[in-house]
Amino acid sequence: MRMRQIEAFRAVMMSGGVTAASAMLNISQPSVSRLIADLEYAVGFPLFERRGGRVHPTAQAETLFEAVQRSFTGLDLLTQAARRIRAHPVGTVRIACLSAIATAVLPPVLARFRERHGEVKVTVEALGQRAIEDRVFLGQADLGIGVASAPREGIRVTPLIRADYVCALPPGHRLAKKDSLQVSDLTGESFIGPMHEADALWNGIDAALAAHGVMVERLLECQQSLPIYAYVEAGLGLAIVEPFSARLFRRLGVTVRPVRPAIGFDFTLLEPDIGPTPPPVSWLADAVRQEAASSLAGS
């Protein structure tokens, strides 16, 4: 086996196809295919099945990929460290976070940050949970803000806050007269989101509803909470959503009610697990924690 063959195999496994892998490696598709074929000859078993113009990894490939990933972890961490060291001398802090955090929590934090660190440039990416973790792991973000998930080597995680999700109701909905809602009150309602194939955050909402016998009917699914709130405001259904954005959408007529029993999730701060936290990032992490608590207290 040669290193270039392993790199091609890893790229196909990570990207899901030969075309995407060739773009990752900046080589031609035939070159990727040849490297994979040479690796299959070297290891003595097939790595991919070709069906309908797409490649699908075999069981042996999945097992080999686990070993490859372990061997690449050290190199990834070194690359991550170099990126972080390279980023800070030019005075940039990169944040990757959920869209609700970017919209409802970060604005006052960044206003105070600019007063204190006016010379530091800030970039913000609103992403899903997996993408946030990837950005932090690869050293492409100095601070990630997401939900609690399985531990991942190379990422340092600290608790942010536990948030009880709320029920967002369209203007004039029959349940708006209640001060709080029992999960059983939601039986028979038309729900917006979350997507069944989305991450554990959304699946946890489904599990909580199912545990109380609420069968969910969805004609509209969406992964991110901000558009979900907007669809609720348009009268397309109700939703169980994060509470940080509640203040914004109350202004548009959305009714927000607590749900009992509570459906809660732990939010976390993520950093590359390399060296001490730079002072501007440390300040941001503390300020985000304070603002998140204030946001929930006022929601």
C-alpha positions in Angstrom: 0.0 0.0 0.0 1.1 3.5 -0.8 0.2 6.7 1.0 -1.4 8.2 -2.1 -3.7 5.2 -2.4 -4.8 5.6 1.2 -5.4 9.3 0.7 -7.6 8.5 -2.3 -9.6 5.9 -0.3 -10.1 8.2 2.6 -11.2 11.0 0.3 -13.8 8.8 -1.4 -15.1 7.6 2.0 -15.3 11.1 3.4 -16.9 12.7 0.4 -19.1 9.9 -0.8 -17.9 9.7 -4.4 -15.1 9.7 -6.8 -15.9 13.1 -8.3 -15.9 14.8 -4.9 -12.8 13.0 -3.9 -11.0 14.2 -7.0 -11.9 17.8 -6.1 -10.6 17.2 -2.5 -7.3 15.9 -3.8 -7.1 18.2 -6.8 -6.5 15.3 -9.2 -8.5 13.8 -12.0 -11.3 11.3 -11.5 -9.5 8.6 -13.5 -6.5 9.1 -11.2 -8.7 8.5 -8.1 -10.3 5.4 -9.7 -6.8 4.0 -10.5 -5.5 4.6 -7.0 -8.6 2.8 -5.6 -8.1 -0.1 -7.9 -4.4 -0.4 -7.0 -5.4 -0.3 -3.3 -8.0 -3.0 -3.8 -5.3 -5.2 -5.5 -2.9 -4.5 -2.6 -5.3 -5.3 0.2 -6.8 -8.3 -1.6 -10.5 -7.4 -1.3 -13.0 -5.1 -2.9 -13.5 -1.7 -1.3 -16.5 -0.3 -3.3 -19.4 -1.6 -5.3 -20.4 0.3 -8.4 -24.2 0.6 -8.7 -26.1 3.1 -10.8 -23.1 5.3 -11.4 -22.3 5.6 -7.7 -19.8 3.8 -5.5 -20.9 2.2 -2.2 -18.3 1.0 0.4 -18.2 -2.6 1.2 -18.2 -3.9 4.8 -14.4 -4.5 4.5 -14.0 -0.9 3.4 -15.9 0.4 6.4 -13.6 -1.6 8.7 -10.5 -0.4 6.9 -11.7 3.2 7.1 -11.9 3.1 10.9 -8.2 2.1 11.0 -7.3 4.8 8.4 -9.1 7.5 10.4 -7.2 6.5 13.6 -3.9 6.8 11.7 -4.8 10.2 10.3 -5.9 11.7 13.7 -2.5 12.8 14.7 -1.8 14.5 11.4 -5.2 16.2 11.5 -4.5 17.6 15.0 -1.1 18.9 13.8 -2.8 20.6 10.8 -5.4 22.0 13.1 -2.7 23.4 15.4 -0.9 25.1 12.5 -4.2 26.7 11.3 -5.0 28.1 14.7 -1.5 29.4 15.2 -1.5 30.9 11.7 -5.0 32.6 12.3 -4.4 34.5 15.5 -1.4 36.7 14.6 -3.6 38.4 12.0 -6.2 39.1 14.6 -9.2 37.0 13.5 -11.6 34.9 15.7 -13.7 32.4 13.8 -17.0 31.2 15.2 -19.1 28.3 14.0 -22.5 28.0 15.6 -26.1 27.1 15.2 -28.2 29.7 13.3 -30.4 30.4 16.3 -27.3 31.2 18.4 -25.9 33.4 15.6 -29.1 35.4 15.4 -30.4 35.6 18.9 -27.4 35.3 21.2 -24.3 36.6 19.4 -25.4 40.1 18.3 -25.1 41.8 21.8 -22.0 39.7 22.6 -20.3 40.9 19.4 -21.3 44.5 20.1 -19.5 44.3 23.5 -16.6 42.4 21.9 -16.0 45.2 19.4 -15.8 47.7 22.2 -13.2 45.6 23.9 -11.3 44.1 21.0 -12.0 46.6 18.2 -8.9 45.5 16.3 -9.9 41.8 16.1 -11.9 40.6 13.0 -14.7 38.1 13.7 -16.1 35.7 11.2 -19.4 33.8 12.0 -20.7 30.7 10.2 -24.2 29.5 10.9 -24.1 25.7 10.5 -25.6 22.4 11.5 -24.1 20.5 14.4 -21.9 18.1 12.4 -20.5 21.0 10.4 -19.7 22.9 13.5 -17.7 20.0 14.9 -15.9 19.5 11.7 -14.9 23.2 11.6 -13.5 23.0 15.1 -11.8 19.7 14.6 -10.1 20.9 11.4 -9.0 24.2 13.0 -11.3 26.2 10.8 -13.1 27.6 13.8 -11.7 28.9 17.1 -15.1 28.6 18.9 -18.0 26.4 18.2 -21.4 26.7 19.8 -23.7 23.7 19.4 -25.5 20.9 21.3 -24.1 18.1 23.4 -23.0 15.2 21.3 -20.7 12.2 21.5 -17.1 13.1 22.5 -14.7 13.6 19.6 -10.9 13.5 19.8 -9.4 16.8 19.1 -12.3 18.9 20.4 -12.5 20.4 23.9 -16.1 20.7 25.1 -17.4 22.8 28.0 -21.0 23.2 29.1 -22.9 26.3 27.9 -26.4 26.0 29.2 -29.4 23.6 29.3 -32.4 24.9 27.4 -36.0 23.7 27.7 -37.5 23.8 24.3 -40.8 25.6 23.7 -43.9 25.2 21.6 -44.3 27.9 19.0 -48.0 28.5 18.0 -49.4 30.4 15.0 -51.3 33.7 15.8 -54.8 32.9 17.1 -54.1 29.2 17.7 -56.6 27.5 20.1 -53.8 26.4 22.5 -52.6 30.0 22.9 -55.1 30.5 25.8 -53.1 28.1 27.9 -50.1 29.4 30.0 -48.3 26.1 29.5 -48.8 23.0 27.4 -48.8 19.4 28.2 -47.2 17.3 25.6 -50.5 15.4 25.3 -52.2 18.7 24.3 -50.3 18.5 21.0 -52.1 15.4 19.8 -53.6 15.7 16.4 -51.8 19.0 15.6 -49.9 19.5 12.4 -46.2 19.9 13.1 -43.5 21.8 11.3 -40.1 20.0 11.4 -37.9 18.6 12.6 -36.6 16.5 9.7 -36.5 12.8 10.5 -33.1 12.3 8.9 -31.6 15.3 10.9 -29.2 15.0 13.8 -29.8 13.8 17.4 -31.2 17.2 18.5 -34.2 16.8 16.3 -34.6 13.1 16.8 -34.7 13.8 20.6 -37.8 16.0 20.0 -39.5 13.1 18.1 -38.6 10.7 20.9 -40.0 12.9 23.6 -43.3 13.3 21.7 -43.6 9.6 21.0 -42.9 8.8 24.7 -46.2 10.6 25.5 -48.2 9.0 22.7 -48.2 12.0 20.4 -48.2 10.8 16.8 -46.6 13.5 14.7 -48.0 14.4 11.3 -45.7 16.5 9.2 -46.5 18.1 5.8 -43.5 20.5 6.2 -40.1 19.6 7.5 -37.1 21.9 8.1 -33.8 21.4 9.9 -33.1 24.9 11.2 -35.2 26.6 13.8 -35.3 30.1 12.3 -37.3 29.2 9.2 -39.4 26.9 11.4 -40.4 29.9 13.5 -41.2 31.8 10.3 -43.4 29.0 9.0 -45.3 28.9 12.3 -45.9 32.7 11.9 -47.3 32.0 8.5 -49.9 29.6 10.0 -48.4 26.4 8.5 -48.5 24.5 11.8 -46.9 24.5 15.3 -43.4 23.4 16.3 -41.2 22.4 19.2 -38.2 24.7 18.9 -35.2 26.2 20.7 -36.2 29.1 23.0 -33.4 31.6 22.2 -35.3 32.9 19.1 -38.6 33.3 21.0 -38.1 37.0 21.7 -37.6 37.8 18.0 -40.7 36.0 16.8 -43.0 37.1 19.5 -42.8 40.5 17.8 -44.3 38.9 14.6 -47.2 37.4 16.5 -46.0 33.9 17.2 -47.2 32.7 20.6 -44.6 30.8 22.6 -45.5 28.4 25.5 -43.5 26.2 27.8 -44.0 22.4 27.4 -44.5 20.0 30.3 -42.8 17.6 30.8 -39.8 19.6 29.7 -38.0 18.7 26.5 -34.5 20.0 27.3 -31.1 19.9 25.5 -27.6 20.8 26.7 -25.8 23.4 24.6 -22.0 23.4 24.6 -18.9 25.4 23.7 -16.4 23.7 21.5 -12.7 24.5 20.9 -9.8 22.8 19.2 -8.1 20.8 21.9 -4.6 22.3 21.4 -2.9 24.6 23.8 -4.4 27.3 26.0 -7.5 29.3 24.8 -6.5 32.7 23.3 -7.7 35.6 25.4 -10.2 37.0 22.9 -11.8 33.5 22.5 -11.9 33.1 26.2 -13.7 36.4 26.6 -16.2 35.4 23.9 -17.0 32.1 25.5 -17.7 33.8 28.9 -19.8 36.4 27.2 -21.8 33.9 25.2 -22.5 31.9 28.4 -23.8 35.1 30.1 -25.9 36.2 27.2 -27.4 32.7 26.7 -28.5 32.7 30.3 -30.0 36.2 30.0 -31.8 35.2 26.8 -33.5 32.3 28.5 -34.4 34.3 31.5 -36.1 36.9 29.3 -37.8 34.4 27.0 
